[in-house]
Amino acid sequence: MHTLTHTPTTTIVTELQGGKLDASARWALYQGLEKLRDEKGAFLAASGPDYHACWMRDQLYANFAYYYLGEHEKFTAGVKVVFDMLHNAREKIERATMNPPVNVYEYIHAKYAHDSLMEMTNDWGHHQVDAVGQFLYVVAFAEQNGVSILRTKEDREMLQLLVAYLSSVKYWEYPDNGMWEEWMELHTSSIGAAVRGLEMVRDAELAIVPEALIRVGRETLFSILPNETPLREQDLAQLSLMWPYDIVPREMADLMLYRITTKLVQPRGLNRYLDDNYYRSDNGVSAEWTFGFFWLSIVYHERGARAQSLMWFTRGMRTMTPEGDLPELYQNGRPNPNTPLAWTHALALIAAKKLELL
């Protein structure tokens, strides 16, 4: 897009200029995303060695930016990447619909080789219901907004297969690894994603979805909300229930936002949850995830609170490195090696587009 092209200077201006992002910041946001994307539309999650792979969830969030930027060809290509991941694993998914998985490698994988789109790393927290629900949601969202993703009857069959998969794994009853790929619990961010994905493919007439499969999910979801799990009150992942899924009533969302903004906000980002050990700083503060600021910006924009949305966006932009990269997180006041993170750049671009800053 011409508004996002720029010859870089030595300085990235992250503060708004006349109500718009400076050309240097627009360029940095876009290039941070583009340099992690290959020619077929698959994203490396980040440039660091630990993230040299394509995660289904990261792929979908990173790629979603292209829809909002109006780059529908790139958006379509990126969703097709996930279809191809799933087609490569079709036999396993079919087995899982007939015999519910027992071992972690029997679930739909979360992580794929970015070149071949084949499964990798069997010993991983792969059971991530939210990623499956997110995929259903994105495909149906695209269809309802005039961007058709489906190429073949196999694509449509895959959507129906995923409905059967969510039924087989009893997403409403059995725990999953969740957005953070950790221990197995019932996560509202996962259940909510599955419910909305199922509702969306039903409404778009892309798959047949038994009403009972949605109803039991909603019942479990609202029996745990406003918590993220039966034992965890607040979690950054719950922002997904407000955007993109918009599944929680305003009053409940108010409480969830109050908990998140009063308990998880740090100077350079949000904690995923209290007492998180991943990249914990030496002073005991859990990792500060920068995309939390941009996610809050989007959520507040959708609530019609422009001033708060701008405030969170501005805080997010201040986490950009001098090189123009948005990190995964800060530890001990410094970006971690997973810099830039595609997911962060995508949420920043979506927030900027919604706020008409580009």
TAMO-V635018 format. One record per residue. N is the residue number from 1. RES is the residue in one letter. PHI is phi in whole degrees, 0 to 359 (NA if undefined). PSI is psi in radians with two decimals (NA if undefined). Layout:
n=N res=RES phi=PHI psi=PSI
n=N res=RES phi=PHI psi=PSI
This chain:
n=1 res=M phi=NA psi=2.42
n=2 res=H phi=296 psi=-0.49
n=3 res=T phi=287 psi=-0.22
n=4 res=L phi=249 psi=0.10
n=5 res=T phi=265 psi=2.55
n=6 res=H phi=190 psi=2.46
n=7 res=T phi=274 psi=2.01
n=8 res=P phi=298 psi=2.52
n=9 res=T phi=254 psi=-3.09
n=10 res=T phi=284 psi=-0.25
n=11 res=T phi=235 psi=2.27
n=12 res=I phi=264 psi=2.10
n=13 res=V phi=268 psi=1.86
n=14 res=T phi=269 psi=-0.31
n=15 res=E phi=282 psi=2.60
n=16 res=L phi=294 psi=2.48
n=17 res=Q phi=240 psi=1.89
n=18 res=G phi=61 psi=0.63
n=19 res=G phi=80 psi=0.14
n=20 res=K phi=229 psi=2.80
n=21 res=L phi=287 psi=2.43
n=22 res=D phi=299 psi=2.61
n=23 res=A phi=304 psi=-0.61
n=24 res=S phi=294 psi=-0.66
n=25 res=A phi=287 psi=-0.69
n=26 res=R phi=300 psi=-0.79
n=27 res=W phi=300 psi=-0.77
n=28 res=A phi=295 psi=-0.75
n=29 res=L phi=299 psi=-0.80
n=30 res=Y phi=289 psi=-0.77
n=31 res=Q phi=292 psi=-0.56
n=32 res=G phi=299 psi=-0.57
n=33 res=L phi=281 psi=-0.86
n=34 res=E phi=299 psi=-0.66
n=35 res=K phi=287 psi=-0.15
n=36 res=L phi=259 psi=0.02
n=37 res=R phi=254 psi=2.36
n=38 res=D phi=265 psi=-3.10
n=39 res=E phi=292 psi=-0.40
n=40 res=K phi=268 psi=-0.09
n=41 res=G phi=102 psi=0.15
n=42 res=A phi=272 psi=2.41
n=43 res=F phi=258 psi=2.33
n=44 res=L phi=289 psi=2.41
n=45 res=A phi=299 psi=-0.70
n=46 res=A phi=202 psi=3.01
n=47 res=S phi=275 psi=-0.21
n=48 res=G phi=291 psi=2.72
n=49 res=P phi=297 psi=-0.51
n=50 res=D phi=287 psi=-0.32
n=51 res=Y phi=245 psi=0.48
n=52 res=H phi=278 psi=1.12
n=53 res=A phi=200 psi=3.01
n=54 res=C phi=247 psi=1.96
n=55 res=W phi=269 psi=2.39
n=56 res=M phi=304 psi=-0.82
n=57 res=R phi=295 psi=-0.85
n=58 res=D phi=300 psi=-0.71
n=59 res=Q phi=303 psi=-0.80
n=60 res=L phi=291 psi=-0.73
n=61 res=Y phi=291 psi=-0.78
n=62 res=A phi=299 psi=-0.79
n=63 res=N phi=291 psi=-0.46
n=64 res=F phi=300 psi=-0.48
n=65 res=A phi=302 psi=-0.63
n=66 res=Y phi=294 psi=-0.56
n=67 res=Y phi=299 psi=-0.84
n=68 res=Y phi=290 psi=-0.45
n=69 res=L phi=278 psi=-0.07
n=70 res=G phi=80 psi=0.19
n=71 res=E phi=266 psi=1.28
n=72 res=H phi=289 psi=-0.46
n=73 res=E phi=294 psi=-0.78
n=74 res=K phi=294 psi=-0.72
n=75 res=F phi=301 psi=-0.83
n=76 res=T phi=298 psi=-0.76
n=77 res=A phi=300 psi=-0.71
n=78 res=G phi=292 psi=-0.60
n=79 res=V phi=288 psi=-0.64
n=80 res=K phi=297 psi=-0.52
n=81 res=V phi=303 psi=-0.75
n=82 res=V phi=290 psi=-0.68
n=83 res=F phi=305 psi=-0.78
n=84 res=D phi=294 psi=-0.65
n=85 res=M phi=304 psi=-0.84
n=86 res=L phi=289 psi=-0.67
n=87 res=H phi=299 psi=-0.66
n=88 res=N phi=297 psi=-0.44
n=89 res=A phi=252 psi=0.29
n=90 res=R phi=302 psi=-0.76
n=91 res=E phi=301 psi=-0.72
n=92 res=K phi=294 psi=-0.72
n=93 res=I phi=296 psi=-0.70
n=94 res=E phi=299 psi=-0.74
n=95 res=R phi=299 psi=-0.70
n=96 res=A phi=294 psi=-0.48
n=97 res=T phi=285 psi=-0.39
n=98 res=M phi=264 psi=-0.61
n=99 res=N phi=230 psi=1.80
n=100 res=P phi=309 psi=2.37
n=101 res=P phi=301 psi=2.58
n=102 res=V phi=244 psi=-0.79
n=103 res=N phi=267 psi=2.65
n=104 res=V phi=299 psi=-0.59
n=105 res=Y phi=286 psi=-0.17
n=106 res=E phi=276 psi=-0.23
n=107 res=Y phi=280 psi=2.85
n=108 res=I phi=303 psi=2.26
n=109 res=H phi=285 psi=2.64
n=110 res=A phi=267 psi=-0.32
n=111 res=K phi=230 psi=2.33
n=112 res=Y phi=223 psi=2.67
n=113 res=A phi=293 psi=2.27
n=114 res=H phi=289 psi=-0.37
n=115 res=D phi=274 psi=-0.81
n=116 res=S phi=265 psi=-0.30
n=117 res=L phi=61 psi=0.52
n=118 res=M phi=262 psi=2.69
n=119 res=E phi=302 psi=2.59
n=120 res=M phi=215 psi=2.82
n=121 res=T phi=58 psi=1.37
n=122 res=N phi=299 psi=-0.67
n=123 res=D phi=274 psi=1.51
n=124 res=W phi=205 psi=2.84
n=125 res=G phi=279 psi=1.19
n=126 res=H phi=284 psi=-0.41
n=127 res=H phi=284 psi=1.61
n=128 res=Q phi=234 psi=1.54
n=129 res=V phi=302 psi=-0.58
n=130 res=D phi=298 psi=-0.61
n=131 res=A phi=291 psi=-0.67
n=132 res=V phi=294 psi=-0.81
n=133 res=G phi=298 psi=-0.68
n=134 res=Q phi=298 psi=-0.72
n=135 res=F phi=298 psi=-0.82
n=136 res=L phi=302 psi=-0.76
n=137 res=Y phi=299 psi=-0.85
n=138 res=V phi=295 psi=-0.75
n=139 res=V phi=297 psi=-0.78
n=140 res=A phi=291 psi=-0.68
n=141 res=F phi=302 psi=-0.80
n=142 res=A phi=299 psi=-0.82
n=143 res=E phi=301 psi=-0.77
n=144 res=Q phi=290 psi=-0.32
n=145 res=N phi=252 psi=0.40
n=146 res=G phi=81 psi=0.27
n=147 res=V phi=241 psi=1.73
n=148 res=S phi=278 psi=2.23
n=149 res=I phi=260 psi=-0.58
n=150 res=L phi=297 psi=2.30
n=151 res=R phi=255 psi=-0.71
n=152 res=T phi=221 psi=2.98
n=153 res=K phi=295 psi=-0.46
n=154 res=E phi=295 psi=-0.60
n=155 res=D phi=297 psi=-0.81
n=156 res=R phi=295 psi=-0.69
n=157 res=E phi=299 psi=-0.64
n=158 res=M phi=297 psi=-0.71
n=159 res=L phi=299 psi=-0.76
n=160 res=Q phi=294 psi=-0.64
n=161 res=L phi=296 psi=-0.66
n=162 res=L phi=291 psi=-0.58
n=163 res=V phi=298 psi=-0.80
n=164 res=A phi=296 psi=-0.63
n=165 res=Y phi=297 psi=-0.82
n=166 res=L phi=297 psi=-0.58
n=167 res=S phi=292 psi=-0.77
n=168 res=S phi=297 psi=-0.73
n=169 res=V phi=278 psi=-0.02
n=170 res=K phi=49 psi=1.10
n=171 res=Y phi=303 psi=-0.43
n=172 res=W phi=275 psi=-0.19
n=173 res=E phi=239 psi=-0.70
n=174 res=Y phi=261 psi=2.53
n=175 res=P phi=289 psi=2.83
n=176 res=D phi=226 psi=3.10
n=177 res=N phi=279 psi=-0.29
n=178 res=G phi=75 psi=-3.13
n=179 res=M phi=300 psi=-0.52
n=180 res=W phi=264 psi=0.11
n=181 res=E phi=59 psi=0.74
n=182 res=E phi=246 psi=-2.55
n=183 res=W phi=292 psi=2.80
n=184 res=M phi=282 psi=2.15
n=185 res=E phi=211 psi=2.92
n=186 res=L phi=279 psi=2.05
n=187 res=H phi=249 psi=2.23
n=188 res=T phi=294 psi=-0.54
n=189 res=S phi=295 psi=-0.52
n=190 res=S phi=281 psi=-0.83
n=191 res=I phi=297 psi=-0.73
n=192 res=G phi=297 psi=-0.69
n=193 res=A phi=296 psi=-0.73
n=194 res=A phi=295 psi=-0.79
n=195 res=V phi=301 psi=-0.85
n=196 res=R phi=292 psi=-0.64
n=197 res=G phi=298 psi=-0.77
n=198 res=L phi=295 psi=-0.75
n=199 res=E phi=298 psi=-0.72
n=200 res=M phi=291 psi=-0.76
n=201 res=V phi=290 psi=-0.52
n=202 res=R phi=295 psi=-0.88
n=203 res=D phi=295 psi=-0.57
n=204 res=A phi=277 psi=-0.02
n=205 res=E phi=57 psi=0.73
n=206 res=L phi=261 psi=-0.27
n=207 res=A phi=201 psi=2.74
n=208 res=I phi=270 psi=2.16
n=209 res=V phi=235 psi=2.04
n=210 res=P phi=300 psi=2.33
n=211 res=E phi=301 psi=-0.58
n=212 res=A phi=297 psi=-0.53
n=213 res=L phi=293 psi=-0.55
n=214 res=I phi=280 psi=-0.75
n=215 res=R phi=300 psi=-0.78
n=216 res=V phi=293 psi=-0.56
n=217 res=G phi=294 psi=-0.78
n=218 res=R phi=296 psi=-0.68
n=219 res=E phi=298 psi=-0.81
n=220 res=T phi=294 psi=-0.75
n=221 res=L phi=305 psi=-0.89
n=222 res=F phi=278 psi=-0.12
n=223 res=S phi=278 psi=-0.35
n=224 res=I phi=259 psi=-0.65
n=225 res=L phi=304 psi=2.60
n=226 res=P phi=277 psi=0.11
n=227 res=N phi=286 psi=2.82
n=228 res=E phi=278 psi=-0.72
n=229 res=T phi=226 psi=2.96
n=230 res=P phi=303 psi=-0.41
n=231 res=L phi=247 psi=-0.10
n=232 res=R phi=238 psi=2.13
n=233 res=E phi=287 psi=-1.00
n=234 res=Q phi=239 psi=2.61
n=235 res=D phi=202 psi=2.40
n=236 res=L phi=306 psi=-0.60
n=237 res=A phi=301 psi=-0.42
n=238 res=Q phi=292 psi=-0.28
n=239 res=L phi=299 psi=-0.46
n=240 res=S phi=295 psi=-0.46
n=241 res=L phi=290 psi=-0.36
n=242 res=M phi=266 psi=-0.73
n=243 res=W phi=214 psi=2.22
n=244 res=P phi=271 psi=-0.14
n=245 res=Y phi=280 psi=-0.47
n=246 res=D phi=48 psi=0.97
n=247 res=I phi=249 psi=-0.15
n=248 res=V phi=253 psi=2.45
n=249 res=P phi=299 psi=2.72
n=250 res=R phi=305 psi=-0.80
n=251 res=E phi=298 psi=-0.73
n=252 res=M phi=291 psi=-0.68
n=253 res=A phi=298 psi=-0.64
n=254 res=D phi=303 psi=-0.82
n=255 res=L phi=294 psi=-0.77
n=256 res=M phi=297 psi=-0.74
n=257 res=L phi=294 psi=-0.68
n=258 res=Y phi=299 psi=-0.80
n=259 res=R phi=298 psi=-0.80
n=260 res=I phi=294 psi=-0.78
n=261 res=T phi=283 psi=-0.39
n=262 res=T phi=265 psi=-0.38
n=263 res=K phi=251 psi=-0.45
n=264 res=L phi=247 psi=-0.23
n=265 res=V phi=284 psi=2.27
n=266 res=Q phi=237 psi=3.03
n=267 res=P phi=302 psi=-0.60
n=268 res=R phi=242 psi=0.27
n=269 res=G phi=158 psi=-2.94
n=270 res=L phi=249 psi=2.48
n=271 res=N phi=292 psi=2.56
n=272 res=R phi=293 psi=-0.73
n=273 res=Y phi=197 psi=2.94
n=274 res=L phi=293 psi=2.44
n=275 res=D phi=66 psi=0.58
n=276 res=D phi=285 psi=2.23
n=277 res=N phi=270 psi=-0.22
n=278 res=Y phi=292 psi=2.05
n=279 res=Y phi=53 psi=0.73
n=280 res=R phi=292 psi=2.44
n=281 res=S phi=286 psi=2.81
n=282 res=D phi=298 psi=-0.45
n=283 res=N phi=276 psi=0.10
n=284 res=G phi=95 psi=-0.18
n=285 res=V phi=286 psi=2.30
n=286 res=S phi=293 psi=2.83
n=287 res=A phi=308 psi=2.49
n=288 res=E phi=256 psi=1.77
n=289 res=W phi=277 psi=2.04
n=290 res=T phi=291 psi=-0.53
n=291 res=F phi=291 psi=-0.24
n=292 res=G phi=301 psi=-0.65
n=293 res=F phi=297 psi=-0.76
n=294 res=F phi=289 psi=-0.61
n=295 res=W phi=295 psi=-0.75
n=296 res=L phi=299 psi=-0.67
n=297 res=S phi=301 psi=-0.79
n=298 res=I phi=296 psi=-0.81
n=299 res=V phi=301 psi=-0.82
n=300 res=Y phi=292 psi=-0.57
n=301 res=H phi=298 psi=-0.78
n=302 res=E phi=295 psi=-0.42
n=303 res=R phi=273 psi=0.02
n=304 res=G phi=80 psi=0.28
n=305 res=A phi=256 psi=1.36
n=306 res=R phi=296 psi=-0.71
n=307 res=A phi=298 psi=-0.77
n=308 res=Q phi=292 psi=-0.67
n=309 res=S phi=300 psi=-0.78
n=310 res=L phi=296 psi=-0.67
n=311 res=M phi=298 psi=-0.81
n=312 res=W phi=292 psi=-0.67
n=313 res=F phi=299 psi=-0.77
n=314 res=T phi=298 psi=-0.72
n=315 res=R phi=297 psi=-0.67
n=316 res=G phi=296 psi=-0.77
n=317 res=M phi=297 psi=-0.50
n=318 res=R phi=287 psi=-0.12
n=319 res=T phi=270 psi=-0.07
n=320 res=M phi=294 psi=2.43
n=321 res=T phi=285 psi=2.86
n=322 res=P phi=302 psi=-0.42
n=323 res=E phi=278 psi=-0.11
n=324 res=G phi=93 psi=0.31
n=325 res=D phi=257 psi=2.50
n=326 res=L phi=259 psi=2.09
n=327 res=P phi=283 psi=2.90
n=328 res=E phi=298 psi=-0.87
n=329 res=L phi=199 psi=2.95
n=330 res=Y phi=248 psi=2.41
n=331 res=Q phi=227 psi=2.28
n=332 res=N phi=53 psi=0.62
n=333 res=G phi=78 psi=0.12
n=334 res=R phi=232 psi=2.61
n=335 res=P phi=296 psi=2.53
n=336 res=N phi=278 psi=3.04
n=337 res=P phi=296 psi=-0.31
n=338 res=N phi=278 psi=1.12
n=339 res=T phi=226 psi=2.15
n=340 res=P phi=280 psi=2.79
n=341 res=L phi=254 psi=2.18
n=342 res=A phi=301 psi=-0.75
n=343 res=W phi=303 psi=-0.75
n=344 res=T phi=294 psi=-0.81
n=345 res=H phi=299 psi=-0.65
n=346 res=A phi=294 psi=-0.82
n=347 res=L phi=297 psi=-0.63
n=348 res=A phi=296 psi=-0.75
n=349 res=L phi=294 psi=-0.71
n=350 res=I phi=296 psi=-0.78
n=351 res=A phi=298 psi=-0.78
n=352 res=A phi=298 psi=-0.70
n=353 res=K phi=294 psi=-0.79
n=354 res=K phi=298 psi=-0.64
n=355 res=L phi=276 psi=0.00
n=356 res=E phi=59 psi=0.79
n=357 res=L phi=260 psi=-0.17
n=358 res=L phi=275 psi=NA
